Each structure stands twice: as C-alpha cells, then as structure tokens.
Amino acid sequence: MNKIFFSALFFLFSTMSYAGDKSPFLITPHYKIFIDEHCSEYDIACNNVTYTSVNKKTGVTLTLKGATINVGPSQDFRGYDFPNGEYLYRLIPSDKDSSRWELLVMKKGHVLLQESGTGG
C-alpha cells in the first residue's frame, strides 16, 4: 500500500515540478509547452533553447534542446526547432491568427502531429 502511495505521490510532484510559477509558452489541446532561451536578449538567433512539454492527460514530460529558426540576411525569427532522433519538434507562429502557435512533430519531413494553441 505504501509503495503505491509513494509512487503516486512521486508521479504527481514530478509532473507538477517543472511548471512552478512559470507560465507555459504554448497550451494545445494535449500539451503544455515551456520554452527557455539560454542566450542573451540581444542575440537575434539562439542555438541554446530548451523545450519541455507536459502531456495534460498523463503528466509525462519531454525535454529537448534546440534552436530558433531564423531566415534571411536580417535573421528574421520564424519559430523554434527541436530535434529528437528521427523526429523534429517545431513551434511556429500560426499564419491564420497571430495570437496562436502551431506545434508540429515531423519525421523525414512528414507531419505526424499538428496542434494549435495559445500562450499561457
């Protein structure tokens, strides 16, 4: 009985511990996503970004390292890329609504998951 109680307690705190007082960058129907840029606020591009997603149903977390997506000579910001083996997790602003973002999970260029959401 104690083993089950402590396992449940550990699961509860481990899934809640990441968020703390921090608001999610993006909330989709199935995930809360947190972004931490570990670069100077003066850097246009950042190759040291942490992505942490929390599955809203199961509480399982996924943490990935990635970078901003910047294009053109002026390095215009277009979103974030986070590689995970054969998969690529991409966050991009929605082209339909400027207050929304898209989460794309891709494998070899094919979209496996696409969810839209807003900031937390």
All heavy atoms as an XYZ file, in Angstrom:
954
protein
N       0.827     -1.189      0.000
C       0.000      0.000      0.000
C       0.875      1.258      0.000
O       0.622      2.177     -0.745
C      -0.929     -0.032      1.214
C      -1.841      1.154      1.284
S      -3.062      1.041     -0.011
C      -4.210      2.221      0.543
N       1.912      1.283      0.860
C       2.799      2.443      0.912
C       3.528      2.647     -0.407
O       3.749      3.770     -0.824
C       3.814      2.303      2.040
C       3.217      2.601      3.399
O       2.156      3.219      3.463
N       3.865      2.154      4.451
N       3.898      1.535     -1.056
C       4.609      1.628     -2.328
C       3.740      2.322     -3.369
O       4.211      3.182     -4.112
C       5.019      0.232     -2.795
C       5.864      0.227     -4.028
C       6.289     -1.185     -4.375
C       7.149     -1.192     -5.614
N       7.544     -2.538     -5.986
N       2.464      1.966     -3.421
C       1.542      2.581     -4.377
C       1.367      4.062     -4.045
O       1.408      4.923     -4.919
C       0.184      1.853     -4.389
C       0.374      0.440     -4.931
C      -0.840      2.609     -5.212
C      -0.842     -0.437     -4.774
N       1.194      4.376     -2.778
C       1.007      5.766     -2.353
C       2.213      6.614     -2.739
O       2.065      7.697     -3.307
C       0.766      5.835     -0.842
C       0.731      7.238     -0.316
C      -0.362      8.049     -0.543
C       1.818      7.749      0.395
C      -0.386      9.350     -0.063
C       1.790      9.045      0.872
C       0.689      9.846      0.644
N       3.436      6.134     -2.428
C       4.626      6.909     -2.731
C       4.881      7.010     -4.228
O       5.357      8.032     -4.711
C       5.840      6.345     -1.995
C       5.825      6.648     -0.528
C       5.728      5.629      0.401
C       5.870      7.953     -0.071
C       5.687      5.909      1.753
C       5.835      8.247      1.277
C       5.737      7.220      2.200
N       4.539      5.979     -4.976
C       4.666      6.043     -6.433
C       3.737      7.099     -6.999
O       4.118      7.886     -7.864
C       4.360      4.689     -7.068
O       5.315      3.738     -6.679
N       2.500      7.126     -6.530
C       1.530      8.123     -6.988
C       1.974      9.525     -6.587
O       1.866     10.473     -7.367
C       0.147      7.811     -6.427
N       2.478      9.674     -5.386
C       2.944     10.965     -4.902
C       4.137     11.448     -5.731
O       4.196     12.614     -6.134
C       3.327     10.849     -3.432
C       3.565     12.139     -2.669
C       2.305     12.982     -2.671
C       3.971     11.824     -1.237
N       5.080     10.568     -6.011
C       6.235     10.914     -6.841
C       5.782     11.361     -8.221
O       6.244     12.363     -8.748
C       7.194      9.725     -6.958
C       8.323      9.978     -7.913
C       9.387     10.785     -7.546
C       8.305      9.423     -9.181
C      10.420     11.032     -8.430
C       9.329      9.665    -10.067
C      10.392     10.475     -9.690
N       4.858     10.620     -8.836
C       4.358     10.956    -10.163
C       3.714     12.339    -10.154
O       3.970     13.164    -11.020
C       3.342      9.894    -10.637
C       2.711     10.225    -11.954
C       3.418     10.059    -13.133
C       1.420     10.705    -12.017
C       2.850     10.370    -14.344
C       0.844     11.011    -13.223
C       1.559     10.847    -14.386
N       2.905     12.605     -9.155
C       2.211     13.884     -9.058
C       3.199     15.037     -8.960
O       3.111     16.012     -9.695
C       1.271     13.887     -7.849
C       0.548     15.196     -7.561
C      -0.424     15.510     -8.699
C      -0.197     15.108     -6.253
N       4.184     14.931     -8.083
C       5.133     16.018     -7.910
C       6.100     16.141     -9.082
O       6.499     17.239     -9.431
C       5.900     15.874     -6.598
C       5.082     16.274     -5.417
C       4.671     15.331     -4.497
C       4.683     17.588     -5.245
C       3.899     15.697     -3.409
C       3.913     17.967     -4.162
C       3.515     17.014     -3.242
N       6.466     15.045     -9.707
C       7.400     15.133    -10.823
C       6.752     15.801    -12.024
O       7.416     16.490    -12.783
C       7.936     13.752    -11.200
O       6.908     12.937    -11.699
N       5.456     15.621    -12.206
C       4.787     16.241    -13.350
C       4.459     17.694    -13.082
O       4.362     18.479    -14.000
C       3.491     15.489    -13.716
O       2.617     15.505    -12.593
C       3.787     14.080    -14.161
N       4.310     18.059    -11.827
C       3.979     19.434    -11.498
C       5.225     20.277    -11.242
O       5.178     21.491    -11.315
C       3.091     19.467    -10.251
C       1.731     18.893    -10.479
S       0.732     18.736     -8.984
C       1.147     20.148     -8.032
N       6.343     19.664    -10.968
C       7.514     20.392    -10.518
C       8.089     21.308    -11.580
O       8.642     22.340    -11.259
C       8.584     19.420    -10.032
O       9.031     18.628    -11.091
N       7.996     20.958    -12.852
C       8.623     21.788    -13.862
C       7.986     23.162    -13.927
O       8.663     24.177    -13.947
C       8.578     21.152    -15.264
C       9.230     22.075    -16.246
C      10.616     22.143    -16.307
C       8.501     22.964    -17.001
C      11.244     23.052    -17.131
C       9.127     23.880    -17.819
C      10.497     23.913    -17.889
O      11.118     24.819    -18.689
N       6.677     23.207    -13.946
C       5.973     24.459    -14.177
C       6.234     25.482    -13.086
O       6.528     26.636    -13.369
C       4.485     24.201    -14.319
N       6.137     25.087    -11.828
C       6.323     26.040    -10.754
C       5.449     27.258    -10.967
O       4.263     27.156    -11.176
N       6.075     28.437    -10.944
C       5.355     29.683    -11.161
C       5.399     30.123    -12.616
O       4.834     31.150    -12.972
C       5.958     30.790    -10.290
C       5.721     30.538     -8.819
O       4.709     29.888     -8.491
O       6.536     30.991     -8.012
N       6.081     29.392    -13.445
C       6.256     29.781    -14.835
C       5.019     29.451    -15.665
O       4.448     28.377    -15.555
C       7.475     29.054    -15.403
C       7.811     29.467    -16.785
C       9.075     28.828    -17.254
C       9.320     29.301    -18.670
N      10.574     28.888    -19.185
N       4.635     30.387    -16.523
C       3.504     30.154    -17.422
C       3.983     29.414    -18.659
O       5.090     29.662    -19.146
C       2.883     31.479    -17.856
O       2.330     32.149    -16.759
N       3.147     28.535    -19.200
C       3.535     27.843    -20.429
C       3.671     28.831    -21.594
O       2.945     29.819    -21.666
C       2.375     26.885    -20.695
C       1.624     26.796    -19.418
C       1.855     28.086    -18.698
N       4.598     28.549    -22.483
C       4.742     29.314    -23.719
C       3.550     29.044    -24.624
O       3.053     29.936    -25.293
C       6.052     28.906    -24.413
C       6.235     29.494    -25.777
C       6.704     30.786    -25.913
C       5.928     28.758    -26.915
C       6.871     31.340    -27.177
C       6.090     29.302    -28.176
C       6.566     30.597    -28.313
N       3.097     27.769    -24.633
C       2.020     27.340    -25.526
C       1.178     26.277    -24.835
O       1.718     25.376    -24.206
C       2.627     26.761    -26.816
C       1.690     26.165    -27.849
C       0.747     27.221    -28.415
C       2.484     25.518    -28.974
N      -0.134     26.401    -24.972
C      -1.062     25.384    -24.476
C      -1.870     24.894    -25.669
O      -2.565     25.679    -26.323
C      -1.998     25.944    -23.393
C      -1.195     26.440    -22.192
C      -3.004     24.881    -22.958
C      -2.014     27.158    -21.147
N      -1.741     23.602    -25.964
C      -2.508     22.971    -27.044
C      -3.552     22.054    -26.395
O      -3.563     21.907    -25.182
C      -1.585     22.161    -27.976
O      -1.148     20.978    -27.296
C      -0.391     22.980    -28.459
N      -4.400     21.420    -27.191
C      -5.382     20.512    -26.583
C      -4.775     19.399    -25.726
O      -5.391     18.950    -24.768
C      -6.118     19.934    -27.792
C      -6.019     20.998    -28.829
C      -4.646     21.608    -28.622
N      -3.541     18.955    -26.054
C      -2.957     17.820    -25.339
C      -1.686     18.138    -24.555
O      -1.225     17.303    -23.779
C      -2.656     16.683    -26.323
C      -3.894     16.137    -26.954
N      -4.301     16.488    -28.219
C      -4.827     15.292    -26.474
C      -5.432     15.872    -28.497
N      -5.772     15.148    -27.460
N      -1.093     19.316    -24.752
C       0.210     19.604    -24.147
C       0.289     21.008    -23.567
O      -0.334     21.939    -24.081
C       1.338     19.450    -25.179
C       1.401     18.080    -25.761
C       0.789     17.789    -26.978
C       2.048     17.051    -25.092
C       0.819     16.501    -27.504
C       2.080     15.770    -25.617
C       1.463     15.511    -26.826
O       1.495     14.243    -27.335
N       1.110     21.134    -22.527
C       1.581     22.428    -22.053
C       3.054     22.463    -22.406
O       3.808     21.546    -22.053
C       1.406     22.573    -20.544
C      -0.030     22.741    -20.113
C      -0.105     22.960    -18.611
C      -1.552     23.080    -18.172
N      -1.652     23.271    -16.713
N       3.480     23.506    -23.108
C       4.848     23.585    -23.609
C       5.539     24.806    -23.011
O       5.002     25.918    -23.045
C       4.860     23.645    -25.145
C       4.214     22.355    -25.692
C       6.267     23.842    -25.675
C       3.915     22.380    -27.161
N       6.732     24.561    -22.477
C       7.542     25.603    -21.866
C       8.808     25.779    -22.697
O       9.407     24.798    -23.121
C       7.921     25.215    -20.434
C       6.730     25.010    -19.544
C       6.078     23.779    -19.517
C       6.261     26.041    -18.747
C       4.970     23.585    -18.697
C       5.158     25.857    -17.929
C       4.507     24.636    -17.905
N       9.202     27.025    -22.943
C      10.401     27.342    -23.712
C      11.326     28.186    -22.848
O      10.891     29.157    -22.234
C      10.050     28.132    -24.998
C       9.155     27.314    -25.911
C      11.313     28.597    -25.718
C       9.803     26.095    -26.495
N      12.599     27.811    -22.816
C      13.626     28.595    -22.121
C      14.754     28.875    -23.108
O      15.403     27.943    -23.589
C      14.186     27.831    -20.919
C      13.185     27.693    -19.802
O      12.615     28.726    -19.392
O      12.968     26.557    -19.349
N      14.970     30.158    -23.411
C      16.094     30.554    -24.253
C      17.269     30.878    -23.341
O      17.153     31.708    -22.451
C      15.736     31.764    -25.107
C      14.755     31.448    -26.210
C      14.585     32.605    -27.190
O      15.516     33.422    -27.334
O      13.521     32.659    -27.814
N      18.389     30.206    -23.576
C      19.585     30.385    -22.754
C      20.616     31.230    -23.497
O      21.797     30.877    -23.552
C      20.171     29.029    -22.358
C      19.175     28.112    -21.732
N      18.719     28.280    -20.446
C      18.514     27.035    -22.226
C      17.831     27.336    -20.163
N      17.690     26.566    -21.224
N      20.142     32.330    -24.086
C      21.007     33.248    -24.816
C      20.705     34.663    -24.336
O      19.680     34.906    -23.695
C      20.745     33.161    -26.318
S      21.189     31.566    -27.034
N      21.562     35.571    -24.705
C      21.359     36.969    -24.348
C      20.114     37.507    -25.052
O      19.782     37.092    -26.164
C      22.586     37.785    -24.785
O      22.289     39.155    -24.802
N      19.425     38.418    -24.411
C      18.243     39.023    -25.031
C      18.626     39.819    -26.276
O      17.778     40.157    -27.091
C      17.509     39.925    -24.042
C      18.327     41.116    -23.575
C      17.593     41.955    -22.558
O      16.868     42.875    -22.965
O      17.760     41.675    -21.359
N      19.921     40.110    -26.440
C      20.395     40.868    -27.594
C      20.744     39.973    -28.783
O      20.992     40.466    -29.870
C      21.600     41.729    -27.203
C      21.273     42.660    -26.054
C      21.784     42.430    -24.788
C      20.424     43.745    -26.248
C      21.467     43.268    -23.732
C      20.090     44.585    -25.200
C      20.612     44.348    -23.944
O      20.296     45.167    -22.905
N      20.801     38.665    -28.572
C      21.079     37.734    -29.666
C      19.857     37.622    -30.569
O      18.732     37.455    -30.087
C      21.425     36.346    -29.131
C      22.758     36.308    -28.414
O      23.616     37.159    -28.717
O      22.937     35.423    -27.564
N      20.073     37.710    -31.861
C      18.966     37.550    -32.813
C      18.617     36.067    -32.927
O      17.458     35.689    -32.898
C      19.340     38.139    -34.186
C      19.524     39.654    -34.062
C      18.272     37.808    -35.218
C      20.064     40.312    -35.297
N      19.621     35.237    -33.074
C      19.427     33.785    -33.157
C      19.942     33.163    -31.856
O      20.830     33.707    -31.205
C      20.188     33.213    -34.347
N      19.354     32.026    -31.496
C      19.778     31.344    -30.263
C      19.856     29.842    -30.536
O      18.865     29.223    -30.940
C      18.793     31.625    -29.129
S      19.266     30.871    -27.559
N      21.026     29.264    -30.320
C      21.228     27.826    -30.524
C      21.187     27.052    -29.216
O      21.636     25.909    -29.162
C      22.570     27.576    -31.221
C      22.545     28.055    -32.647
O      21.535     27.928    -33.334
N      23.636     28.638    -33.090
N      20.651     27.664    -28.170
C      20.597     27.017    -26.865
C      19.215     27.261    -26.242
O      19.071     28.076    -25.333
C      21.720     27.549    -25.968
C      21.849     26.774    -24.678
O      21.232     25.724    -24.494
N      22.648     27.287    -23.770
N      18.224     26.548    -26.774
C      16.841     26.692    -26.336
C      16.367     25.348    -25.785
O      16.654     24.300    -26.367
C      15.920     27.134    -27.501
C      14.498     27.355    -27.012
C      16.452     28.380    -28.180
N      15.666     25.376    -24.669
C      15.118     24.160    -24.066
C      13.608     24.131    -24.244
O      12.923     25.121    -23.963
C      15.460     24.076    -22.564
O      16.871     24.145    -22.411
C      14.942     22.780    -21.956
N      13.111     22.987    -24.719
C      11.680     22.728    -24.913
C      11.277     21.681    -23.881
O      11.916     20.637    -23.781
C      11.477     22.185    -26.328
C      10.172     21.480    -26.633
C       9.203     22.114    -27.391
C       9.933     20.170    -26.216
C       8.017     21.456    -27.715
C       8.745     19.520    -26.531
C       7.799     20.170    -27.288
O       6.630     19.529    -27.610
N      10.264     21.976    -23.104
C       9.719     20.986    -22.176
C       8.221     20.931    -22.382
O       7.539     21.956    -22.272
C      10.039     21.336    -20.704
O      11.451     21.435    -20.545
C       9.491     20.271    -19.767
N       7.718     19.754    -22.727
C       6.269     19.590    -22.876
C       5.762     18.676    -21.769
O       6.456     17.762    -21.328
C       5.906     19.020    -24.242
O       6.377     17.699    -24.378
N       4.551     18.957    -21.327
C       3.879     18.138    -20.325
C       2.577     17.661    -20.942
O       1.744     18.479    -21.354
C       3.596     18.936    -19.033
C       2.897     18.056    -18.006
C       4.880     19.523    -18.460
N       2.419     16.341    -21.048
C       1.177     15.761    -21.555
C       0.086     16.021    -20.517
O       0.215     15.629    -19.358
C       1.361     14.271    -21.803
C       0.141     13.623    -22.408
O      -0.962     13.706    -21.874
N       0.356     12.960    -23.530
N      -0.974     16.711    -20.920
C      -2.015     17.112    -19.975
C      -2.794     15.920    -19.426
O      -3.323     15.985    -18.320
C      -2.969     18.107    -20.641
C      -2.301     19.453    -20.867
C      -2.956     20.362    -21.869
C      -4.380     20.697    -21.656
N      -4.874     21.700    -22.629
N      -2.848     14.821    -20.157
C      -3.594     13.642    -19.700
C      -2.756     12.750    -18.786
O      -3.211     12.310    -17.743
C      -4.089     12.845    -20.904
C      -4.926     11.647    -20.539
C      -5.448     10.930    -21.777
C      -6.281      9.723    -21.393
N      -6.763      9.011    -22.582
N      -1.501     12.488    -19.194
C      -0.672     11.531    -18.460
C       0.344     12.186    -17.528
O       0.882     11.529    -16.646
C       0.102     10.624    -19.429
O       1.035     11.437    -20.161
C      -0.835      9.899    -20.384
N       0.662     13.465    -17.770
C       1.673     14.137    -16.974
C       3.097     13.844    -17.397
O       4.042     14.355    -16.804
N       3.289     13.046    -18.425
C       4.631     12.687    -18.896
C       5.290     13.927    -19.510
O       4.665     14.668    -20.268
C       4.564     11.537    -19.921
C       5.918     11.287    -20.562
C       4.041     10.277    -19.263
N       6.564     14.143    -19.160
C       7.298     15.285    -19.694
C       8.323     14.842    -20.731
O       8.825     13.713    -20.691
C       8.020     16.071    -18.582
O       8.981     15.218    -17.972
C       7.048     16.601    -17.545
N       8.613     15.743    -21.648
C       9.641     15.537    -22.664
C      10.462     16.812    -22.712
O       9.901     17.904    -22.878
C       9.014     15.266    -24.034
C       9.975     15.201    -25.213
C      10.919     13.999    -25.089
C       9.209     15.144    -26.526
N      11.777     16.689    -22.563
C      12.665     17.848    -22.609
C      13.644     17.664    -23.757
O      14.289     16.618    -23.876
C      13.419     18.021    -21.281
O      12.457     18.189    -20.233
C      14.335     19.229    -21.318
N      13.744     18.702    -24.605
C      14.614     18.664    -25.772
C      15.431     19.947    -25.846
O      15.006     20.988    -25.352
C      13.781     18.540    -27.057
C      12.837     17.354    -27.166
C      11.938     17.501    -28.379
C      13.631     16.056    -27.249
N      16.584     19.860    -26.497
C      17.417     21.029    -26.767
C      17.258     21.383    -28.241
O      17.163     20.503    -29.098
C      18.892     20.750    -26.469
C      19.167     20.443    -25.020
C      19.006     21.663    -24.167
C      19.398     21.343    -22.727
N      19.078     22.432    -21.830
N      17.238     22.685    -28.520
C      17.077     23.111    -29.902
C      17.550     24.525    -30.118
O      18.376     25.043    -29.373
N      16.964     25.155    -31.168
C      17.406     26.480    -31.589
C      16.256     27.254    -32.216
O      15.244     26.674    -32.605
C      18.544     26.338    -32.598
N      16.462     28.561    -32.320
C      15.486     29.376    -33.032
C      15.629     29.130    -34.534
O      16.684     28.711    -35.011
C      15.692     30.877    -32.745
O      17.022     31.245    -33.107
C      15.437     31.199    -31.283
N      14.550     29.371    -35.259
C      14.573     29.337    -36.721
C      14.674     30.792    -37.166
O      13.800     31.604    -36.843
C      13.288     28.721    -37.304
C      13.054     27.319    -36.760
C      13.335     28.726    -38.830
C      11.665     26.770    -37.077
N      15.743     31.123    -37.878
C      15.948     32.474    -38.378
C      16.255     32.396    -39.863
O      16.997     31.506    -40.287
C      17.093     33.156    -37.629
C      16.812     33.257    -36.143
O      17.091     32.331    -35.396
N      16.241     34.360    -35.724
N      15.680     33.316    -40.650
C      15.858     33.271    -42.100
C      16.283     34.630    -42.644
O      15.986     35.666    -42.054
C      14.565     32.808    -42.820
C      14.196     31.399    -42.420
C      13.414     33.748    -42.543
N      16.951     34.574    -43.777
C      17.332     35.786    -44.494
C      18.536     36.491    -43.904
O      19.017     36.145    -42.830
N      18.996     37.501    -44.646
C      20.159     38.261    -44.189
C      19.940     38.956    -42.843
O      20.866     39.133    -42.070
C      20.384     39.293    -45.290
C      19.593     38.820    -46.453
C      18.517     37.936    -45.940
N      18.685     39.325    -42.541
C      18.400     40.005    -41.273
C      18.055     39.033    -40.157
O      17.746     39.447    -39.043
C      17.268     41.017    -41.454
O      16.089     40.350    -41.862
N      18.118     37.721    -40.474
C      17.874     36.673    -39.472
C      16.508     36.814    -38.794
O      16.383     36.745    -37.578
C      18.990     36.669    -38.419
C      20.329     36.217    -38.950
C      20.318     34.743    -39.309
O      20.157     33.897    -38.446
N      20.470     34.439    -40.581
N      15.448     37.010    -39.618
C      14.086     37.146    -39.100
C      13.667     35.878    -38.354
O      13.840     34.766    -38.852
C      13.092     37.412    -40.235
C      13.320     38.752    -40.906
O      13.849     39.667    -40.247
O      12.975     38.874    -42.099
N      13.105     36.067    -37.165
C      12.658     34.958    -36.330
C      11.417     34.310    -36.935
O      10.451     34.971    -37.289
C      12.335     35.479    -34.924
C      11.747     34.439    -34.011
C      12.540     33.450    -33.456
C      10.390     34.443    -33.716
C      11.998     32.489    -32.612
C       9.836     33.494    -32.871
C      10.644     32.511    -32.321
N      11.438     32.949    -37.046
C      10.304     32.216    -37.612
C       9.784     31.109    -36.695
O       8.833     30.427    -37.023
C      10.684     31.592    -38.958
C      10.959     32.591    -40.040
C       9.677     33.289    -40.480
N       9.878     34.071    -41.661
C      10.016     35.393    -41.676
N       9.968     36.072    -40.551
N      10.206     36.031    -42.803
N      10.446     30.871    -35.542
C       9.986     29.836    -34.625
C      11.152     29.107    -33.991
O      12.251     29.654    -33.845
N      10.884     27.834    -33.635
C      11.879     27.008    -32.940
C      11.911     25.600    -33.528
O      10.869     25.059    -33.887
C      11.518     26.866    -31.450
C      11.459     28.145    -30.681
C      10.245     28.800    -30.486
C      12.604     28.693    -30.109
C      10.176     29.976    -29.745
C      12.544     29.861    -29.368
C      11.330     30.503    -29.190
O      11.262     31.648    -28.457
N      13.089     24.996    -33.575
C      13.266     23.594    -33.956
C      13.942     22.835    -32.820
O      14.926     23.321    -32.237
C      14.154     23.460    -35.198
C      13.378     23.595    -36.495
O      12.136     23.524    -36.472
O      14.043     23.770    -37.547
N      13.414     21.615    -32.555
C      13.959     20.757    -31.503
C      14.078     19.335    -32.046
O      13.079     18.624    -32.144
C      13.046     20.775    -30.269
C      12.841     22.151    -29.715
C      11.752     22.908    -30.103
C      13.760     22.695    -28.830
C      11.569     24.190    -29.612
C      13.589     23.979    -28.338
C      12.485     24.730    -28.729
N      15.280     18.908    -32.441
C      15.451     17.541    -32.932
C      15.376     16.514    -31.806
O      15.778     16.794    -30.678
C      16.840     17.558    -33.569
C      17.538     18.724    -32.986
C      16.503     19.698    -32.509
N      14.830     15.345    -32.147
C      14.723     14.233    -31.198
C      14.868     12.940    -31.991
O      13.877     12.351    -32.408
C      13.384     14.282    -30.459
C      13.273     13.246    -29.366
O      14.261     12.711    -28.898
N      12.047     12.948    -28.973
N      16.114     12.526    -32.210
C      16.355     11.339    -33.043
C      15.870     11.588    -34.463
O      16.243     12.585    -35.082
N      15.008     10.719    -34.966
C      14.456     10.873    -36.319
C      13.328     11.899    -36.385
O      12.823     12.193    -37.454
C      13.935      9.526    -36.829
C      15.000      8.490    -37.048
C      14.424      7.203    -37.619
O      13.186      7.081    -37.720
O      15.215      6.314    -37.971
N      12.941     12.432    -35.242
C      11.804     13.342    -35.177
C      12.268     14.783    -35.011
O      13.333     15.052    -34.458
C      10.887     12.972    -34.004
C      10.327     11.583    -34.133
C      10.988     10.504    -33.554
C       9.164     11.340    -34.862
C      10.481      9.223    -33.683
C       8.668     10.064    -34.996
C       9.329      9.002    -34.404
O       8.840      7.742    -34.542
N      11.452     15.698    -35.497
C      11.695     17.116    -35.321
C      10.433     17.735    -34.741
O       9.344     17.577    -35.291
C      12.027     17.788    -36.652
C      12.248     19.299    -36.579
C      13.515     19.617    -35.794
C      12.320     19.894    -37.971
N      10.592     18.406    -33.607
C       9.501     19.142    -32.982
C       9.686     20.601    -33.376
O      10.761     21.179    -33.141
C       9.551     18.992    -31.459
C       9.185     17.622    -30.978
C      10.001     16.525    -31.244
C       8.017     17.405    -30.272
C       9.662     15.256    -30.813
C       7.668     16.141    -29.826
C       8.495     15.072    -30.112
O       8.144     13.817    -29.686
N       8.673     21.199    -33.981
C       8.773     22.577    -34.469
C       7.631     23.405    -33.904
O       6.478     22.970    -33.917
C       8.737     22.601    -35.987
C       8.797     23.996    -36.586
C       9.008     23.942    -38.078
N      10.426     23.658    -38.319
C      10.931     23.390    -39.518
N      10.141     23.324    -40.571
N      12.212     23.155    -39.652
N       7.967     24.588    -33.433
C       6.972     25.556    -32.990
C       7.063     26.760    -33.911
O       8.137     27.356    -34.057
C       7.240     26.000    -31.551
C       7.115     24.930    -30.475
C       7.574     25.486    -29.131
C       5.682     24.452    -30.361
N       5.921     27.089    -34.542
C       5.891     28.227    -35.458
C       4.627     29.048    -35.215
O       3.588     28.496    -34.834
C       5.945     27.782    -36.937
C       4.836     26.790    -37.256
C       7.318     27.211    -37.285
C       4.703     26.434    -38.727
N       4.716     30.363    -35.447
C       3.508     31.175    -35.325
C       2.487     30.742    -36.386
O       2.850     30.395    -37.508
C       3.990     32.597    -35.590
C       5.472     32.555    -35.479
C       5.888     31.146    -35.790
N       1.223     30.763    -36.023
C       0.162     30.414    -36.972
C       0.074     31.480    -38.057
O       0.169     32.676    -37.768
C      -1.181     30.315    -36.236
O      -2.227     30.157    -37.160
N      -0.099     31.046    -39.298
C      -0.270     32.021    -40.382
C      -1.725     32.495    -40.479
O      -2.037     33.401    -41.235
C       0.219     31.452    -41.718
C      -0.477     30.167    -42.110
O      -1.320     29.672    -41.342
O      -0.161     29.643    -43.190
N      -2.622     31.894    -39.695
C      -4.036     32.262    -39.724
C      -4.417     33.244    -38.621
O      -5.355     34.014    -38.764
C      -4.905     31.011    -39.603
C      -4.700     30.035    -40.730
C      -5.460     28.754    -40.496
C      -5.096     27.750    -41.587
N      -5.535     26.424    -41.285
N      -3.715     33.207    -37.499
C      -4.060     34.017    -36.334
C      -2.778     34.331    -35.576
O      -2.116     33.431    -35.059
C      -5.046     33.238    -35.443
C      -5.494     34.005    -34.215
O      -4.901     35.052    -33.878
O      -6.452     33.542    -33.568
N      -2.430     35.601    -35.493
C      -1.145     35.992    -34.902
C      -1.043     35.696    -33.404
O       0.047     35.698    -32.846
C      -0.887     37.485    -35.141
O      -1.893     38.267    -34.514
N      -2.169     35.405    -32.750
C      -2.118     35.085    -31.317
C      -1.936     33.589    -31.066
O      -1.847     33.158    -29.924
C      -3.393     35.569    -30.621
O      -4.505     34.800    -31.049
N      -1.883     32.796    -32.133
C      -1.775     31.340    -31.990
C      -0.438     30.835    -32.526
O       0.178     31.464    -33.377
C      -2.934     30.650    -32.718
C      -4.286     31.048    -32.128
C      -5.440     30.308    -32.755
N      -5.470     28.893    -32.431
C      -5.901     28.378    -31.290
N      -6.340     29.160    -30.338
N      -5.913     27.074    -31.092
N      -0.022     29.678    -31.999
C       1.193     28.993    -32.437
C       0.824     27.575    -32.838
O      -0.203     27.046    -32.403
C       2.218     28.954    -31.306
C       2.957     30.241    -31.140
C       2.474     31.400    -30.617
C       4.301     30.493    -31.512
N       3.443     32.354    -30.638
C       4.579     31.829    -31.166
C       5.309     29.722    -32.086
C       5.820     32.405    -31.394
C       6.542     30.285    -32.296
C       6.800     31.622    -31.956
N       1.670     26.956    -33.640
C       1.486     25.577    -34.090
C       2.614     24.709    -33.555
O       3.787     25.098    -33.623
C       1.496     25.487    -35.623
C       0.468     26.348    -36.321
C      -0.942     25.813    -36.184
O      -1.102     24.586    -36.079
O      -1.873     26.628    -36.170
N       2.252     23.544    -33.031
C       3.211     22.502    -32.689
C       3.166     21.479    -33.808
O       2.093     20.952    -34.126
C       2.842     21.822    -31.367
C       3.544     20.490    -31.063
C       5.049     20.675    -30.922
C       2.954     19.836    -29.821
N       4.297     21.236    -34.435
C       4.410     20.219    -35.481
C       5.421     19.182    -35.027
O       6.517     19.533    -34.582
C       4.897     20.828    -36.800
C       4.089     21.984    -37.372
C       4.824     22.615    -38.533
C       2.731     21.490    -37.816
N       5.065     17.916    -35.141
C       6.013     16.832    -34.917
C       6.165     16.132    -36.246
O       5.173     15.663    -36.830
C       5.533     15.851    -33.816
C       6.551     14.743    -33.629
C       5.293     16.592    -32.506
N       7.404     16.094    -36.741
C       7.661     15.571    -38.084
C       8.703     14.458    -38.060
O       9.552     14.413    -37.165
C       8.148     16.704    -38.988
C       7.139     17.840    -39.115
S       7.708     19.185    -40.147
C       8.870     19.970    -39.050
N       8.592     13.612    -39.059
C       9.589     12.563    -39.280
C       9.874     12.537    -40.763
O       8.954     12.331    -41.574
C       9.079     11.207    -38.801
C      10.105     10.094    -38.942
C       9.589      8.782    -38.381
C      10.626      7.692    -38.510
N      10.134      6.406    -38.007
N      11.121     12.785    -41.125
C      11.555     12.824    -42.519
C      10.675     13.767    -43.350
O      10.276     13.449    -44.466
C      11.567     11.424    -43.117
C      12.560     10.501    -42.447
C      12.575      9.127    -43.068
C      13.552      8.242    -42.315
N      13.584      6.882    -42.834
N      10.339     14.909    -42.777
C       9.568     15.922    -43.496
C       8.067     15.729    -43.505
O       7.334     16.581    -43.983
N       7.596     14.605    -42.992
C       6.150     14.332    -42.959
C       5.600     14.712    -41.586
O       6.144     14.314    -40.556
C       5.861     12.856    -43.252
C       6.306     12.427    -44.606
N       5.618     12.759    -45.757
C       7.379     11.690    -44.997
C       6.239     12.250    -46.798
N       7.321     11.592    -46.373
N       4.505     15.452    -41.581
C       3.892     15.881    -40.321
C       3.114     14.716    -39.716
O       2.197     14.180    -40.324
C       2.960     17.092    -40.548
C       2.248     17.473    -39.255
C       3.753     18.284    -41.080
N       3.501     14.327    -38.503
C       2.830     13.250    -37.775
C       1.792     13.800    -36.806
O       0.805     13.130    -36.497
C       3.852     12.416    -36.997
C       4.988     11.809    -37.813
C       5.981     11.121    -36.887
C       4.453     10.843    -38.839
N       2.051     14.996    -36.287
C       1.150     15.635    -35.318
C       1.167     17.128    -35.552
O       2.240     17.710    -35.780
C       1.609     15.347    -33.878
C       0.877     16.114    -32.775
C      -0.499     15.518    -32.538
C       1.681     16.132    -31.501
N       0.000     17.734    -35.547
C      -0.103     19.179    -35.629
C      -1.189     19.637    -34.663
O      -2.323     19.174    -34.747
C      -0.446     19.639    -37.043
C      -0.525     21.144    -37.177
C      -0.672     21.612    -38.595
O      -0.706     20.810    -39.544
N      -0.735     22.897    -38.792
N      -0.806     20.495    -33.717
C      -1.757     21.052    -32.764
C      -1.545     22.547    -32.672
O      -0.420     23.019    -32.677
C      -1.594     20.426    -31.373
C      -2.038     18.999    -31.295
C      -2.207     18.497    -29.865
O      -2.229     19.306    -28.929
O      -2.307     17.270    -29.706
N      -2.642     23.267    -32.578
C      -2.608     24.701    -32.469
C      -2.977     25.108    -31.054
O      -3.745     24.418    -30.383
C      -3.606     25.302    -33.461
O      -3.607     26.695    -33.394
N      -2.430     26.213    -30.596
C      -2.756     26.679    -29.260
C      -2.359     28.123    -29.052
O      -1.865     28.800    -29.951
N      -2.569     28.588    -27.841
C      -2.234     29.955    -27.459
C      -1.287     29.942    -26.275
O      -1.122     28.923    -25.623
C      -3.511     30.745    -27.078
O      -4.158     30.078    -26.008
C      -4.442     30.877    -28.265
N      -0.722     31.085    -26.009
C       0.206     31.218    -24.894
C      -0.509     31.110    -23.556
O      -1.708     31.305    -23.452
N       0.253     30.766    -22.542
C      -0.289     30.590    -21.205
C      -0.188     31.785    -20.412
O      -0.468     32.668    -19.983
